[in-house]
Amino acid sequence: AQTVTQSQPEMSVQEAETVTLSCTYDTSESDYYLFWYKQPPSRQMILVIRQEAYKQQNATENRFSVNFQKAAKSFSLKISDSQLGDAAMYFCAYRYNAGNMLTFGGGTRLMVKP
Amino acid sequence: KAGVTQTPRYLIKTRGQQVTLSCSPISGHRSVSWYQQTPGQGLQFLFEYFSETQRNKGNFPGRFSGRQFSNSRSEMNVSTLELGDSALYLCASSATNPGSYEQYFGPGTRLTVT
């Protein structure tokens, strides 16, 4: 069974600085997708960024980028120029190629200090 | 394009009762997945429906069931409610292609069992 682990229950960052959230996963599949979702206090899950396992290039979306290390099964999220609106729970998620079942990590609560 | 909608948003039920939650996917999306979110267990996959057929099922007891209608709207039912069923239930929809990786989440239904 696939598992996703987020070892940092809470992280704090100063506004305008950079923070990295960690995620490791375990799978025997070779073709899969990885995601970072943001869940603000409103509870609406928002997709932040995705990475296809077959792509070697790390995904980037504006201030958000990932460091995907397939051999190490590591998938970290870097948030640059942190903003107050980035404060939320962040979930790392895994999905194998067939089907739409997401396996989530336990989440990291990110606090942004003004 | 309207997002994923879930009704009701909040629900209070008594142990032993049953409950039905509804999810309307984004127009054109044929895959609907359900997740349970609790502080103790985190986000767990319940089941996925695609074209009115259950395609994947998580590790939940038979008290949890679902269905999908021809218009892709989905319902999930929980019978004989237990206190531990108190949770945020999230619905997510995906586009028509099986395996499409983009899942869009609804705002959730907060179920409280007393």
Chai-1 contact restraints between the chains, C-beta under 6 A:
chainA,res_idxA,chainB,res_idxB,connection_type,confidence,min_distance_angstrom,max_distance_angstrom,comment,restraint_id
A,Y33,B,Y101,contact,1.0,0.0,6.0,A-B,restraint_1
A,R43,B,G108,contact,1.0,0.0,6.0,A-B,restraint_2
A,Q44,B,P107,contact,1.0,0.0,6.0,A-B,restraint_3
A,M45,B,F105,contact,1.0,0.0,6.0,A-B,restraint_4
A,N97,B,G99,contact,1.0,0.0,6.0,A-B,restraint_5
A,A98,B,G99,contact,1.0,0.0,6.0,A-B,restraint_6
A,G99,B,N56,contact,1.0,0.0,6.0,A-B,restraint_7
A,N100,B,S31,contact,1.0,0.0,6.0,A-B,restraint_8
A,N100,B,S33,contact,1.0,0.0,6.0,A-B,restraint_9
A,N100,B,E48,contact,1.0,0.0,6.0,A-B,restraint_10
A,N100,B,S94,contact,1.0,0.0,6.0,A-B,restraint_11
A,M101,B,F45,contact,1.0,0.0,6.0,A-B,restraint_12
A,M101,B,N56,contact,1.0,0.0,6.0,A-B,restraint_13
A,F104,B,L43,contact,1.0,0.0,6.0,A-B,restraint_14
A,G106,B,G42,contact,1.0,0.0,6.0,A-B,restraint_15
